[in-house]
Amino acid sequence: MKLSRPAMINYLCKSNNWDTEMLKKIDFDAFGRYMKSLPTQRRTNVIKYIHNRQNTGRQKQKFLISKKTDTDNTVAWDTTKCPHGCGEVETEQHYLKCTSCPHHKNKRQHLMGLRNWMTKSLTLPPLQILLLRALTDWLHGRQSRTHDITETDTDHTLIKEALVEQELIGWNHFLKGRFSKKWAIIQNNCYSRLRQESEKIISAPYPHTLTENGEQRNT
């Protein structure tokens, strides 16, 4: 997914309070591959989500403001609030944090599902811990606790750089598929090490003593 059109670049910068240097840090190619894998209807829904075009209370709020609706019109303004009754304006990702949402209790289950997926994908263990911790903190509105990576952790320098970049991009954007490019570099390094270890195992001398012992037992 190449960002070559000036109009798109200007739109992304303006709508997300980014500059062009920030866009260079985001892995739009990976996001583009994901989008191509989706059926048309789901792709449309994802586009609405990432560009804040869902029918939320914030969208209704913008409409009321544009129409200069009287603030005394409580019926109209109440439509901007969370439908689950928490009293807050329903922003684009409000449902992910709202404690009144019926799915609030399932957050841990979804995070565990993400952890299981990362484990099956052989994601670098320190990366799994940091990403799950960062997302948990964001979902609960807490200060991120991601900066305790140690010098003994593999690729610790790159991980620190990726964390800083993702903080600048925003963890809310991480949930929209807008990742720092450094995450892919770290994981590709991990896969390279795993391949090298596998090649060492394959090329290791065959333990002939095992077959020799078997042959002696059968004589």
C-alpha positions as CSV (number, residue, x, y, z in Angstrom):
1,M,0.0,0.0,0.0
2,K,1.9,3.0,-1.3
3,L,1.1,6.5,-0.1
4,S,1.9,8.4,-3.3
5,R,-1.1,10.6,-3.6
6,P,-0.6,14.0,-2.0
7,A,-4.4,14.2,-1.2
8,M,-4.2,11.0,0.9
9,I,-1.0,12.1,2.6
10,N,-2.5,15.4,3.5
11,Y,-5.7,13.7,4.8
12,L,-3.8,11.3,7.0
13,C,-1.6,14.0,8.4
14,K,-4.5,16.4,9.1
15,S,-7.0,13.8,10.5
16,N,-4.4,12.2,12.8
17,N,-2.2,15.2,13.7
18,W,0.8,13.6,12.1
19,D,3.6,14.9,9.9
20,T,5.0,13.2,6.8
21,E,7.9,11.8,8.9
22,M,5.4,10.0,11.0
23,L,3.9,8.4,8.0
24,K,7.3,6.9,7.0
25,K,7.3,5.0,10.4
26,I,4.1,3.2,9.7
27,D,4.0,-0.2,8.0
28,F,1.4,0.6,5.3
29,D,2.6,-2.3,3.1
30,A,1.7,-4.9,5.8
31,F,-1.7,-3.2,6.2
32,G,-2.2,-3.2,2.4
33,R,-1.6,-7.0,2.3
34,Y,-4.1,-7.5,5.0
35,M,-6.8,-5.4,3.3
36,K,-6.3,-7.4,0.0
37,S,-7.0,-10.6,1.9
38,L,-10.5,-9.4,3.0
39,P,-13.8,-9.9,1.2
40,T,-15.3,-6.7,-0.1
41,Q,-18.0,-6.1,2.6
42,R,-15.5,-6.6,5.5
43,R,-12.9,-4.4,3.7
44,T,-15.6,-1.7,3.6
45,N,-16.2,-2.1,7.4
46,V,-12.5,-1.9,8.2
47,I,-12.1,1.2,6.1
48,K,-15.0,2.9,8.0
49,Y,-13.4,1.9,11.3
50,I,-9.8,3.1,10.6
51,H,-11.1,6.4,9.1
52,N,-13.6,7.1,11.9
53,R,-16.6,6.9,9.6
54,Q,-18.8,4.6,11.8
55,N,-22.2,5.7,12.9
56,T,-21.1,6.7,16.4
57,G,-22.2,9.4,18.8
58,R,-19.2,11.5,17.8
59,Q,-20.5,11.5,14.2
60,K,-23.9,12.6,15.4
61,Q,-22.3,15.3,17.5
62,K,-20.5,16.7,14.5
63,F,-23.8,16.8,12.6
64,L,-25.6,18.6,15.4
65,I,-22.8,21.2,15.7
66,S,-22.9,21.7,11.9
67,K,-26.6,22.3,12.1
68,K,-26.1,24.6,15.1
69,T,-28.6,22.6,17.2
70,D,-29.6,24.2,20.4
71,T,-27.8,22.7,23.4
72,D,-31.2,22.8,25.3
73,N,-32.4,20.1,22.9
74,T,-31.6,17.3,25.2
75,V,-33.3,14.7,23.0
76,A,-31.0,15.4,20.1
77,W,-27.8,15.7,22.2
78,D,-28.5,12.5,24.1
79,T,-28.1,10.6,20.8
80,T,-24.4,11.5,21.0
81,K,-23.9,9.6,24.2
82,C,-22.9,6.0,24.7
83,P,-25.9,3.7,24.0
84,H,-24.8,1.5,27.0
85,G,-25.6,4.3,29.5
86,C,-22.1,5.3,30.8
87,G,-23.0,9.0,30.1
88,E,-19.9,9.7,27.9
89,V,-19.9,10.8,24.3
90,E,-19.6,7.7,22.1
91,T,-16.2,8.4,20.4
92,E,-14.9,6.1,17.6
93,Q,-13.2,3.6,19.9
94,H,-15.2,4.2,23.0
95,Y,-16.8,0.7,23.0
96,L,-13.3,-0.8,23.4
97,K,-12.9,1.0,26.8
98,C,-16.4,1.4,28.0
99,T,-17.0,-0.5,31.2
100,S,-20.8,-0.5,30.6
101,C,-20.4,-2.3,27.3
102,P,-21.7,-5.9,27.6
103,H,-18.5,-7.2,26.0
104,H,-16.3,-5.4,28.6
105,K,-15.9,-8.7,30.6
106,N,-14.6,-10.4,27.4
107,K,-11.5,-8.2,27.0
108,R,-9.3,-10.6,28.9
109,Q,-10.5,-13.5,26.8
110,H,-9.8,-11.6,23.6
111,L,-6.3,-10.6,24.8
112,M,-5.6,-14.3,25.7
113,G,-6.7,-15.2,22.2
114,L,-4.2,-12.7,20.8
115,R,-1.5,-14.2,23.1
116,N,-2.3,-17.7,21.8
117,W,-2.1,-16.5,18.2
118,M,1.3,-14.8,18.8
119,T,2.6,-18.0,20.4
120,K,1.5,-20.1,17.5
121,S,3.1,-17.6,15.1
122,L,6.4,-17.9,17.1
123,T,6.3,-14.2,18.1
124,L,9.4,-13.2,20.1
125,P,8.4,-13.8,23.8
126,P,9.5,-10.4,25.1
127,L,7.4,-8.8,22.3
128,Q,4.4,-10.8,23.3
129,I,4.6,-9.5,26.9
130,L,5.2,-5.9,25.9
131,L,2.4,-5.8,23.3
132,L,-0.2,-7.4,25.6
133,R,0.8,-5.1,28.4
134,A,0.6,-2.0,26.3
135,L,-2.8,-2.9,24.9
136,T,-4.2,-3.8,28.3
137,D,-3.0,-0.5,29.7
138,W,-4.6,1.4,26.7
139,L,-7.9,-0.5,27.1
140,H,-8.1,0.4,30.8
141,G,-6.9,4.0,30.3
142,R,-3.7,3.5,32.2
143,Q,-0.2,4.9,31.6
144,S,1.7,2.5,29.5
145,R,4.1,0.1,31.4
146,T,6.1,-0.9,28.3
147,H,9.5,0.6,29.1
148,D,11.0,-2.1,31.3
149,I,12.8,-4.0,28.5
150,T,16.2,-5.1,29.8
151,E,19.6,-5.3,28.1
152,T,19.5,-9.1,28.2
153,D,16.4,-9.3,26.0
154,T,16.9,-10.2,22.4
155,D,16.8,-7.1,20.1
156,H,16.3,-4.9,23.1
157,T,17.5,-1.8,21.3
158,L,15.1,-2.3,18.4
159,I,12.3,-3.1,20.8
160,K,12.8,0.2,22.7
161,E,12.9,2.1,19.4
162,A,9.7,0.4,18.2
163,L,7.9,1.2,21.5
164,V,8.9,4.9,21.2
165,E,7.6,5.0,17.6
166,Q,4.3,3.2,18.5
167,E,3.8,5.6,21.4
168,L,4.1,8.5,18.9
169,I,1.8,6.8,16.3
170,G,-0.6,5.9,19.1
171,W,-1.7,2.5,20.6
172,N,-5.2,3.4,19.4
173,H,-3.8,3.2,15.9
174,F,-2.1,-0.1,16.7
175,L,-5.7,-1.5,17.0
176,K,-6.3,0.0,13.5
177,G,-3.4,-1.9,12.0
178,R,-1.1,1.0,11.9
179,F,2.1,-0.5,13.3
180,S,5.6,0.8,13.5
181,K,7.8,-0.8,10.8
182,K,10.2,-1.9,13.4
183,W,7.8,-4.5,14.8
184,A,8.2,-6.5,11.5
185,I,12.0,-6.1,11.6
186,I,12.2,-7.5,15.1
187,Q,9.9,-10.5,14.2
188,N,11.8,-11.2,11.0
189,N,15.0,-11.2,13.0
190,C,13.4,-13.8,15.3
191,Y,12.4,-16.0,12.3
192,S,15.9,-15.8,10.9
193,R,17.4,-17.0,14.2
194,L,14.8,-19.9,14.3
195,R,15.7,-20.9,10.7
196,Q,19.4,-20.9,11.6
197,E,18.8,-23.0,14.6
198,S,16.7,-25.5,12.6
199,E,19.5,-25.7,10.0
200,K,22.0,-26.5,12.7
201,I,19.8,-29.3,14.0
202,I,19.3,-30.8,10.5
203,S,23.0,-30.6,9.7
204,A,24.2,-32.1,13.0
205,P,25.9,-35.5,12.8
206,Y,23.6,-38.5,13.0
207,P,23.9,-40.2,16.4
208,H,25.2,-43.5,15.0
209,T,25.7,-45.0,18.5
210,L,22.0,-45.4,18.8
211,T,21.7,-47.6,15.7
212,E,24.9,-49.4,16.5
213,N,23.5,-50.3,19.9
214,G,20.3,-51.5,18.2
215,E,22.2,-53.6,15.8
216,Q,24.3,-55.2,18.6
217,R,21.0,-56.0,20.5
218,N,19.7,-57.8,17.5
219,T,22.8,-60.0,16.8
